[in-house]
C-alpha cells in the first residue's frame, strides 16, 4: 500500500500520461480492440478501474505529502460535499435496485479529478502534465483522423457518398463522438505553443492537419452541440484572458479554415463531380424533441423536492407529463443538469454550482497571478483548458456529456489538468495549521486507515457494478428479442429495465 507513497515528479507524470493514453485509446479505437463484452461496456469497466486507481493514489499522495486533515479543509470541502450529496440521495432510496452504481460513478468522477489535480499542483508539475495531455490528444486524435480519411477513400471507391453515416466510426452515434471533440479540439494547439517541440515544423503540420480533419468531421456530421460549445468556450477564454490568447486563437482559426476547406473539397466538390449529387446533413434549428424531455425532468425534480426521485428513476418512473408519455422512454433527458435535478434533486445541483463557483474564483486568481508574472506560456495553457472545460460544461446542458463512458474517460483527465492549473499554490500546505500535522507512527496509521477505507469503498462499488452488469446481460435477450424494446444507452449500452423478479 505504501509502495507509491512518495512518487516523484517524473514517475507521476509518466503514470498519469500512461493512464490518459490508455483512456484515449479505449475511447477512440475500441472497435479495433477485441473485447468480450463490447466497446461500451469495456469503456465503462475501464472507467471504473481508472476512477478507483486515481482516487486511491492521489489520496495517499496528498495525505502523505501534506496533512491527514487536508481532506476536511476548505479547499476540498465543496467537492467532498457534492460527492457526499450523491451518496446521501442513494442512501435515501437504498431500497431501489442497483442504487449505488451511478451515484458511486458520479461521486468518484468529481472527486478523482479534483484530488488528482490537487496532487499534481502540489507536486509542481501541473504545466508539464497539461502539455503532456495535449500531446497525447494530438497524437491519438491524429491517428483517428487519418483512419477516417482512409474510410472516406474506401467509401469513395465504392461509390458511397453518405459519409456522415460511416464517419464518425467507433462510436455509438455522432453525438457521443462530438463530446470528445468538445473536450479535445481546444487543447490541440498547445502541442505547437508549449513544450520542447513547439518550433518543430513537422509537429506543427501534424497538429494543423489533425485539427482540420476533426473540424471537417464536425461540419460533415453537423454536430451543432459541439460547434456551439466550442465557440462558447473559445469566446469565453478570449474575453477572460485577452490578447494573451492570440497565439492559441490563431491556431484555432487556422485549423477552422482548413476544416472548412476539407469539408468543401471532400464533402461537396468531390461528390458533386463524381456523382453529380451531394448528400449533406442539414443543421436542425429546432429542439430535436428535447423540450418534452426537459419538461419531464423538471417535473421529476420538483416531485420529491429537494432530493429528486432517486438514482435511475428517469428510466423506471411513470411519466409525469403528457408530452413525455407520447414521446416514449429514452435513456436520459439530454441535459445532465436536469437529469441530476430529476434523480438526485436540486440540492445536488446547488452543490455542483458551489464547486463551479470555486473553480471560477480559483481561475481568476490564477489569471491575475499569471498576468503579474508575465508568463505567456502558462496563460496559453490556461486559455486552452478554460475553453475545453467551459465548452464541455456548456455541452452538458444539451446532451449527456458526463454520462457516456468515452466522454467521462477523456473529461476525467482534462478536468484533473484544469484543477491542477487553477488551484492556488498559496493554499498548498497552508490550509491547515501546523499544530494539526500528524507525524510518526500515528501519521502512518491514519494514512493506512484512509487508504484502506478508500480501497474498500471502491471494491464495494466494483461489486455492485459487476452485479448490475450480470443482471442486465441476463435480461437482455428477453428485453430485445421478446419485448422488442429499443436500446436505451445509459450506464451500460443496453440501458436499464426493471427485472421481472
C-alpha positions as CSV (number, residue, x, y, z in Angstrom):
1,X,0.0,0.0,0.0
2,X,2.9,2.3,0.7
3,X,4.9,1.4,-2.4
4,X,3.6,4.6,-4.2
5,X,3.5,6.7,-1.1
6,X,6.0,9.3,-2.4
7,X,6.1,9.2,-6.1
8,X,8.5,11.8,-7.7
9,X,7.5,14.2,-10.5
10,X,8.9,12.1,-13.3
11,X,7.2,8.9,-12.3
12,X,4.0,10.7,-11.6
13,X,4.0,12.4,-15.0
14,X,4.6,9.1,-16.7
15,X,1.9,7.3,-14.7
16,X,-0.8,9.9,-15.4
17,X,0.3,10.1,-19.1
18,X,0.1,6.3,-19.5
19,X,-3.4,6.2,-17.9
20,X,-4.5,9.1,-20.1
21,X,-3.1,7.5,-23.2
22,X,-4.8,4.2,-22.4
23,X,-8.1,6.1,-21.8
24,X,-7.8,7.9,-25.2
25,X,-7.0,4.6,-27.0
26,X,-10.1,2.9,-25.4
27,X,-12.3,5.8,-26.4
28,X,-11.1,6.3,-30.0
29,X,-10.1,2.8,-31.0
30,X,-12.2,0.5,-29.0
31,X,-13.7,-1.0,-32.2
32,X,-10.2,-2.2,-33.2
33,X,-9.6,-3.9,-29.9
34,X,-11.0,-7.4,-29.2
35,X,-13.4,-7.1,-26.3
36,X,-15.5,-9.8,-24.7
37,X,-18.4,-7.5,-23.6
38,X,-18.5,-4.9,-26.3
39,X,-16.8,-1.5,-26.6
40,X,-19.3,0.5,-24.5
41,X,-19.1,-1.9,-21.6
42,X,-15.3,-2.2,-21.8
43,X,-15.0,1.6,-21.7
44,X,-17.2,1.7,-18.6
45,X,-15.2,-1.1,-16.9
46,X,-12.0,0.8,-17.6
47,X,-13.6,4.0,-16.2
48,X,-14.4,2.1,-13.0
49,X,-10.8,1.0,-12.8
50,X,-9.2,4.4,-13.5
51,X,-11.5,6.3,-11.2
52,X,-10.6,4.0,-8.3
53,X,-6.9,3.9,-9.0
54,X,-6.6,7.7,-9.3
55,X,-8.5,8.4,-6.1
56,X,-6.5,5.8,-4.2
57,X,-3.1,7.1,-5.4
58,X,-4.0,10.8,-5.1
59,X,-5.5,10.4,-1.6
60,X,-2.4,8.6,-0.3
61,X,-0.1,11.1,-2.0
62,X,-1.9,14.1,-0.6
63,X,-2.2,12.7,2.8
64,X,1.5,11.7,2.9
65,X,2.8,14.9,1.4
66,X,0.8,17.5,3.3
67,X,-1.5,16.6,6.2
68,X,-4.0,13.9,7.0
69,X,-6.5,16.7,7.8
70,X,-6.3,18.1,4.4
71,X,-9.5,16.3,3.4
72,X,-11.5,18.4,5.9
73,X,-10.1,21.7,4.7
74,X,-11.9,24.4,2.8
75,X,-10.2,23.5,-0.4
76,X,-11.7,20.1,-0.9
77,X,-14.9,20.8,1.1
78,X,-17.1,21.8,-1.9
79,X,-16.2,18.7,-3.9
80,X,-16.5,16.5,-0.9
81,X,-20.0,17.8,-0.1
82,X,-21.0,17.2,-3.8
83,X,-19.8,13.6,-3.7
84,X,-21.5,13.0,-0.3
85,X,-24.7,14.5,-1.8
86,X,-24.8,11.8,-4.5
87,X,-24.3,9.1,-1.8
88,X,-26.8,10.5,0.6
89,X,-29.5,10.5,-2.1
90,X,-28.6,6.9,-2.9
91,X,-28.9,6.0,0.8
92,X,-32.4,7.6,0.9
93,X,-33.5,5.4,-1.9
94,X,-31.4,2.4,-0.9
95,X,-34.4,0.0,-1.3
96,X,-34.2,0.6,-5.1
97,X,-32.3,-1.9,-7.3
98,X,-28.7,-1.1,-8.2
99,X,-29.0,2.1,-6.3
100,X,-25.2,2.6,-5.6
101,X,-23.9,2.2,-9.2
102,X,-24.5,5.5,-10.8
103,X,-24.2,7.7,-7.6
104,X,-20.8,6.0,-7.0
105,X,-19.7,6.8,-10.5
106,X,-20.7,10.5,-10.3
107,X,-19.2,10.9,-6.9
108,X,-15.9,9.4,-8.0
109,X,-15.9,11.3,-11.3
110,X,-16.0,14.6,-9.5
111,X,-13.6,13.5,-6.7
112,X,-11.0,11.9,-8.8
113,X,-10.0,14.9,-11.0
114,X,-10.1,17.3,-8.0
115,X,-7.9,15.1,-5.8
116,X,-5.6,14.3,-8.7
117,X,-5.4,17.9,-9.7
118,X,-4.5,18.9,-6.1
119,X,-1.8,16.3,-6.0
120,X,-0.3,17.4,-9.4
121,X,-0.4,21.0,-8.3
122,X,1.2,20.2,-5.0
123,X,4.0,18.3,-6.8
124,X,4.5,21.2,-9.1
125,X,4.2,19.5,-12.5
126,X,0.8,21.0,-13.5
127,X,2.1,22.6,-16.7
128,X,4.1,19.5,-17.6
129,X,1.0,17.3,-17.2
130,X,-1.2,19.7,-19.1
131,X,1.3,19.8,-22.0
132,X,1.7,16.0,-22.0
133,X,-2.1,15.7,-22.2
134,X,-2.2,18.0,-25.2
135,X,0.5,15.9,-26.9
136,X,-1.4,12.7,-26.2
137,X,-4.6,14.3,-27.5
138,X,-2.9,15.4,-30.7
139,X,-1.1,12.1,-31.3
140,X,-4.1,9.8,-30.9
141,X,-6.7,12.1,-32.4
142,X,-4.4,12.5,-35.4
143,X,-4.3,8.7,-35.9
144,X,-8.1,8.7,-35.6
145,X,-8.4,11.5,-38.2
146,X,-6.1,9.6,-40.7
147,X,-8.1,6.4,-40.2
148,X,-11.3,8.5,-41.0
149,X,-9.7,9.7,-44.2
150,X,-8.9,6.0,-45.1
151,X,-12.6,5.1,-44.5
152,X,-13.6,8.1,-46.7
153,X,-11.4,6.9,-49.5
154,X,-12.8,3.3,-49.3
155,X,-16.3,4.8,-49.4
156,X,-15.3,6.9,-52.4
157,X,-14.0,3.9,-54.3
158,X,-17.3,2.0,-53.6
159,X,-19.4,4.9,-54.8
160,X,-20.9,5.5,-51.4
161,X,-21.3,9.3,-50.7
162,X,-23.3,9.4,-47.5
163,X,-20.2,9.9,-45.5
164,X,-21.9,11.0,-42.3
165,X,-23.3,7.5,-41.9
166,X,-19.9,5.9,-41.6
167,X,-17.9,8.8,-40.2
168,X,-17.6,9.1,-37.2
169,X,-16.6,5.5,-36.7
170,X,-16.0,3.6,-33.4
171,X,-18.8,5.4,-31.5
172,X,-22.4,4.5,-30.7
173,X,-23.6,7.6,-32.6
174,X,-22.4,11.0,-33.8
175,X,-23.4,12.7,-30.5
176,X,-21.0,10.5,-28.4
177,X,-18.1,11.4,-30.7
178,X,-19.0,15.1,-30.6
179,X,-18.4,15.1,-26.8
180,X,-14.9,14.0,-27.4
181,X,-14.4,16.8,-30.0
182,X,-15.6,19.4,-27.5
183,X,-13.0,18.2,-24.9
184,X,-10.1,17.9,-27.3
185,X,-10.1,20.5,-30.1
186,X,-9.3,23.5,-27.8
187,X,-6.3,21.5,-26.3
188,X,-4.6,20.6,-29.6
189,X,-3.0,24.0,-30.3
190,X,-0.9,23.6,-27.1
191,X,1.3,21.0,-28.8
192,X,2.8,23.7,-31.0
193,X,2.7,26.5,-28.5
194,X,4.3,25.0,-25.4
195,X,6.8,22.3,-24.7
196,X,10.2,21.4,-26.2
197,X,8.8,20.8,-29.7
198,X,6.8,24.0,-30.2
199,X,9.1,25.1,-33.1
200,X,9.1,21.8,-34.9
201,X,7.6,22.2,-38.4
202,X,6.6,18.6,-38.7
203,X,4.7,18.7,-35.4
204,X,3.0,22.0,-36.4
205,X,1.9,20.4,-39.7
206,X,0.6,17.3,-37.8
207,X,-1.4,19.5,-35.4
208,X,-3.0,21.7,-38.0
209,X,-3.8,18.6,-40.2
210,X,-5.3,16.8,-37.2
211,X,-7.4,19.8,-36.1
212,X,-8.5,20.5,-39.7
213,X,-9.7,16.9,-40.2
214,X,-11.6,17.0,-36.9
215,X,-13.3,20.2,-37.9
216,X,-14.1,18.5,-41.2
217,X,-15.8,15.7,-39.4
218,X,-17.7,18.2,-37.2
219,X,-19.0,20.0,-40.3
220,X,-19.7,16.7,-42.1
221,X,-21.9,15.5,-39.2
222,X,-23.2,18.9,-38.4
223,X,-22.7,18.3,-34.7
224,X,-24.2,21.6,-33.6
225,X,-23.8,20.8,-29.9
226,X,-20.0,20.7,-30.3
227,X,-19.9,23.6,-32.7
228,X,-21.8,25.9,-30.3
229,X,-20.0,24.6,-27.2
230,X,-16.5,25.0,-28.7
231,X,-17.5,28.5,-29.9
232,X,-18.7,29.4,-26.4
233,X,-15.5,28.1,-24.8
234,X,-13.2,29.9,-27.2
235,X,-15.1,33.2,-26.9
236,X,-15.2,33.0,-23.1
237,X,-11.5,32.2,-22.9
238,X,-10.6,35.1,-25.2
239,X,-12.8,37.5,-23.2
240,X,-11.3,36.4,-19.9
241,X,-7.7,36.2,-20.9
242,X,-7.5,38.9,-23.5
243,X,-4.7,39.4,-26.0
244,X,-2.5,36.7,-24.3
245,X,-4.7,34.1,-26.0
246,X,-3.9,35.4,-29.6
247,X,-1.3,32.7,-30.5
248,X,-3.7,30.0,-29.4
249,X,-6.6,31.7,-31.1
250,X,-4.7,31.9,-34.4
251,X,-4.1,28.2,-34.4
252,X,-7.8,27.5,-33.7
253,X,-8.9,29.8,-36.5
254,X,-6.3,28.4,-39.0
255,X,-7.4,24.9,-38.3
256,X,-11.0,26.0,-38.6
257,X,-10.3,27.5,-42.0
258,X,-8.6,24.2,-43.1
259,X,-11.5,22.2,-41.8
260,X,-13.9,24.3,-43.9
261,X,-11.6,23.7,-46.9
262,X,-11.6,20.0,-46.3
263,X,-15.4,20.0,-46.0
264,X,-15.8,22.0,-49.2
265,X,-13.5,19.7,-51.2
266,X,-14.1,16.3,-49.7
267,X,-17.8,16.6,-48.8
268,X,-19.1,18.9,-51.5
269,X,-16.9,19.2,-54.6
270,X,-15.7,15.5,-54.8
271,X,-19.2,14.0,-54.6
272,X,-20.6,16.6,-57.0
273,X,-18.1,15.8,-59.7
274,X,-18.2,12.1,-59.2
275,X,-21.9,11.6,-58.6
276,X,-23.5,14.9,-59.5
277,X,-25.2,14.6,-56.2
278,X,-24.2,16.0,-52.8
279,X,-25.6,14.3,-49.7
280,X,-25.1,16.8,-46.8
281,X,-26.5,16.7,-43.4
282,X,-28.5,19.8,-42.5
283,X,-28.4,21.8,-39.3
284,X,-31.5,21.4,-37.3
285,X,-32.8,24.7,-35.9
286,X,-35.4,23.1,-33.6
287,X,-35.0,21.3,-30.3
288,X,-34.8,17.8,-31.8
289,X,-37.5,16.6,-29.5
290,X,-35.7,17.7,-26.3
291,X,-38.3,20.1,-24.9
292,X,-40.7,17.3,-23.8
293,X,-37.7,15.6,-22.1
294,X,-36.6,18.8,-20.4
295,X,-40.2,19.4,-19.1
296,X,-40.4,15.8,-17.8
297,X,-37.1,16.1,-16.0
298,X,-38.2,19.4,-14.5
299,X,-41.4,17.8,-13.3
300,X,-39.4,15.0,-11.7
301,X,-37.1,17.4,-10.0
302,X,-40.0,19.1,-8.1
303,X,-41.9,15.9,-7.4
304,X,-39.7,14.9,-4.4
305,X,-38.1,18.2,-3.8
306,X,-35.2,18.7,-3.0
307,X,-33.9,15.1,-3.2
308,X,-35.2,14.1,-6.6
309,X,-36.9,10.7,-7.4
310,X,-33.8,8.5,-6.9
311,X,-30.9,7.1,-9.0
312,X,-32.0,5.9,-12.4
313,X,-35.6,6.9,-11.7
314,X,-35.7,8.5,-15.2
315,X,-35.7,5.0,-16.6
316,X,-38.2,3.5,-14.2
317,X,-40.7,6.2,-13.2
318,X,-44.2,6.6,-14.6
319,X,-44.3,9.6,-16.9
320,X,-45.4,12.8,-15.2
321,X,-46.1,14.9,-18.3
322,X,-48.4,14.1,-21.2
323,X,-45.8,15.2,-23.8
324,X,-43.2,12.7,-22.5
325,X,-45.7,9.9,-22.3
326,X,-46.3,10.4,-26.0
327,X,-42.6,10.5,-26.9
328,X,-41.7,7.2,-25.3
329,X,-38.9,6.3,-23.0
330,X,-35.3,7.5,-23.6
331,X,-32.1,6.8,-21.7
332,X,-31.7,10.3,-20.4
333,X,-33.3,13.8,-20.9
334,X,-30.3,15.1,-23.0
335,X,-29.4,17.5,-20.2
336,X,-27.1,16.4,-17.4
337,X,-28.1,19.2,-15.0
338,X,-31.8,18.4,-15.4
339,X,-31.0,14.7,-15.1
340,X,-29.2,15.3,-11.8
341,X,-32.0,17.5,-10.6
342,X,-34.6,14.9,-11.5
343,X,-32.8,11.9,-9.9
344,X,-30.7,13.5,-7.2
345,X,-32.5,16.7,-6.5
346,X,-31.8,20.4,-6.7
347,X,-29.7,20.1,-3.5
348,X,-27.0,18.2,-5.5
349,X,-27.3,20.7,-8.4
350,X,-26.7,23.5,-5.9
351,X,-23.7,21.7,-4.5
352,X,-22.4,21.4,-8.1
353,X,-22.9,25.2,-8.5
354,X,-20.7,25.7,-5.4
355,X,-18.0,23.6,-7.0
356,X,-18.2,25.6,-10.2
357,X,-18.1,28.9,-8.3
358,X,-14.9,27.6,-6.5
359,X,-13.4,26.8,-9.9
360,X,-14.3,30.3,-11.2
361,X,-12.7,32.0,-8.2
362,X,-9.5,30.0,-8.5
363,X,-9.4,30.6,-12.2
364,X,-9.5,34.4,-11.7
365,X,-6.9,34.2,-9.0
366,X,-4.6,32.2,-11.3
367,X,-5.2,34.5,-14.2
368,X,-4.3,37.6,-12.2
369,X,-1.2,35.9,-10.9
370,X,0.0,34.9,-14.3
371,X,-0.7,38.3,-15.7
372,X,1.5,39.8,-13.0
373,X,4.4,37.4,-13.6
374,X,4.1,37.8,-17.4
375,X,4.1,34.0,-18.0
376,X,2.7,33.8,-21.6
377,X,3.2,30.1,-21.9
378,X,1.2,29.3,-18.8
379,X,-1.5,31.7,-19.9
380,X,-1.8,29.8,-23.2
381,X,-2.2,26.6,-21.3
382,X,-4.8,28.1,-19.0
383,X,-6.7,29.5,-22.0
384,X,-6.9,26.2,-23.8
385,X,-8.1,24.3,-20.7
386,X,-10.6,27.1,-19.9
387,X,-12.1,26.7,-23.4
388,X,-12.2,22.9,-23.1
389,X,-13.9,22.8,-19.7
390,X,-16.3,25.7,-20.4
391,X,-17.3,24.1,-23.7
392,X,-17.9,20.7,-22.1
393,X,-20.0,22.3,-19.3
394,X,-22.0,24.2,-21.9
395,X,-22.4,21.0,-23.9
396,X,-23.8,19.2,-20.9
397,X,-26.8,21.4,-21.0
398,X,-27.9,19.9,-24.3
399,X,-26.6,16.4,-24.1
400,X,-25.3,13.6,-21.9
401,X,-21.7,14.7,-21.9
402,X,-20.9,13.5,-18.4
403,X,-22.7,10.1,-18.8
404,X,-21.2,8.4,-21.8
405,X,-18.1,6.4,-20.7
406,X,-15.9,7.8,-23.5
407,X,-16.6,11.3,-22.6
408,X,-16.0,10.6,-18.9
409,X,-12.7,9.0,-19.6
410,X,-11.4,11.9,-21.6
411,X,-13.0,14.5,-19.4
412,X,-11.6,12.9,-16.3
413,X,-8.0,13.9,-17.3
414,X,-8.9,17.2,-18.8
415,X,-10.6,18.2,-15.5
416,X,-7.7,16.9,-13.5
417,X,-5.3,19.1,-15.5
418,X,-7.6,22.1,-15.2
419,X,-7.8,21.8,-11.4
420,X,-4.1,21.4,-11.2
421,X,-3.7,24.7,-13.1
422,X,-6.1,26.8,-11.1
423,X,-5.7,25.6,-7.5
424,X,-3.7,28.5,-5.9
425,X,-0.3,27.4,-4.8
426,X,-0.6,29.5,-1.7
427,X,-3.2,27.1,-0.4
428,X,-0.9,24.1,-0.6
429,X,0.2,23.2,2.9
430,X,-1.2,26.4,4.3
431,X,-4.8,25.4,4.6
432,X,-4.2,23.6,7.9
433,X,-2.4,25.0,10.9
434,X,1.0,23.4,11.6
435,X,-0.1,22.2,15.0
436,X,-2.5,19.8,13.3
437,X,0.2,18.0,11.3
438,X,0.3,14.3,12.2
439,X,3.7,12.7,12.3
440,X,5.5,9.4,13.0
441,X,3.6,6.2,13.7
442,X,0.2,8.0,14.1
443,X,0.6,9.6,10.7
444,X,1.4,6.2,9.1
445,X,-1.5,4.6,10.9
446,X,-4.0,7.2,9.8
447,X,-2.6,7.1,6.2
448,X,-3.1,3.3,6.1
449,X,-6.6,3.5,7.5
450,X,-7.5,6.2,5.0
451,X,-6.1,4.2,2.1
452,X,-7.9,1.0,3.2
453,X,-11.2,2.9,3.6
454,X,-10.9,4.2,0.0
455,X,-10.0,0.8,-1.3
456,X,-12.9,-0.9,0.5
457,X,-15.4,1.7,-0.8
458,X,-14.1,1.3,-4.3
459,X,-14.2,-2.6,-4.1
460,X,-17.8,-2.4,-2.8
461,X,-18.7,-0.2,-5.8
462,X,-17.0,-2.6,-8.2
463,X,-19.0,-5.4,-6.8
464,X,-22.3,-3.5,-7.2
465,X,-21.2,-2.7,-10.8
466,X,-20.5,-6.3,-11.7
467,X,-23.8,-7.5,-10.3
468,X,-25.6,-4.8,-12.3
469,X,-23.8,-5.9,-15.5
470,X,-24.6,-9.6,-15.0
471,X,-28.3,-8.9,-14.4
472,X,-28.5,-6.6,-17.4
473,X,-26.9,-9.3,-19.6
474,X,-29.3,-11.9,-18.2
475,X,-32.3,-9.8,-19.1
476,X,-31.1,-8.5,-22.4
477,X,-32.4,-11.4,-24.5
478,X,-35.9,-11.0,-23.2
479,X,-35.7,-7.2,-23.5
480,X,-34.5,-7.1,-27.1
481,X,-35.8,-10.3,-28.6
482,X,-39.1,-10.9,-26.8
483,X,-40.4,-7.5,-25.9
484,X,-38.7,-5.8,-28.9
485,X,-38.0,-2.7,-26.9
486,X,-35.3,-0.3,-28.2
487,X,-31.9,0.1,-26.6
488,X,-31.6,3.0,-24.2
489,X,-27.8,3.6,-23.6
490,X,-27.2,4.7,-20.1
491,X,-24.6,3.2,-17.6
492,X,-24.5,0.2,-19.9
493,X,-25.2,0.4,-23.6
494,X,-28.4,-1.8,-23.3
495,X,-29.7,0.5,-20.6
496,X,-31.7,-0.4,-17.5
497,X,-35.0,-2.1,-17.3
498,X,-37.0,-3.5,-14.4
499,X,-36.3,-7.2,-13.8
500,X,-39.3,-9.5,-13.5
501,X,-38.0,-10.7,-10.2
